[in-house]
């Protein structure tokens, strides 16, 4: 399973397919305020990004895809109140 929860953080590891979206939704929904670490994620299906956009958990970790940083991560951070890590902010181009 690419979506895991260790009691402190929900992690996306490796490639995350559409079949992981329900697990991610359940973990984020049942654990409000728990950060989601995307730093070890590979290819992430858009369904998982939609879960993160809809539920707006704190997101930590760095990704290098400029499209995802600009159009997805910044939206999650804004919806969450801008409390995502400074690592994300440092990689976020101006909107």
N, C-alpha and C positions, 0 to 999 in steps of 0.2 A: 504494500500500500504506500502511495506517495504522500498521503496526507496523514500526519501523525500528531499526537498530543501527548506531551510528557508531564502534564500537570501544571506547567508554567507557560508554555508557548506552543502554538499550533505551527507545524512546519510543513512546507511544501518541498519535497525532495525529489530530484530527478524530473523525468517527464511526468506530467499530471494530465491524464485523459479525462474525457467527459464523465466517465464512470466514477470519478473522485468528487464530482461537484456536490452530490448529496451528502457525502461524508463531511466535506468542508462546511457546507451549510449547517449541518447538525452541530458540529463542533463549535463554530462561531456563535450560532444562535444560543446554545446551551452554556456558553462561557463568555458572557459579555465582558468586554474590556481586556480580554486576553489577546496579546499580540499574535499576529500571523507573520512568521519568518519566511520570506521568499528568497533569501540569499542562496539557497542550495537548489532552487527550482531550475529545471531545464525548460523544455517546451511546456507551456501551460495552456490547456484548452480554454477557449473564450468563456465557457460556462463557469469556470472557476473565477475568472476575472469578474463576471457578472455577479457572482455571489459576494465577492469582496466589495464591489461597487454598491450593491444593495444593502449590505449589512454594515459597511464602513468600520471594520475593526481597526485597531492600531496595526500598521504594517511596518515591519522592520526588515533589514537586509538590503543588499544592493542588487540591482539588475542592470545590465548594460544595454539593453534594447532601448534606443532613444524614443521610439514610438510608444512603448509601454510606459516609460518614465513620464513622457509629456502628457499623454492622453488618458492613461489609466491611473497610475500611481498618484499623480497630483490631484485627481478627482477624489480618490479615496481619502487622501490626506485632508483635503478641504472639507469633505463631508464629515470626517472624523473630528474636525476641529483643529486640524493642523498639528496634531500631537504625534505624528509619525516621526521616526528617528531623523536626526540631522544628517545621517548618511544619505537618506533619500533626498532631503532638501539640497544637499550639496550636489547631487546629480540631476536635479530637476532644472531644465531650462525654463526661462521665463515664458509665461503663457501669452 
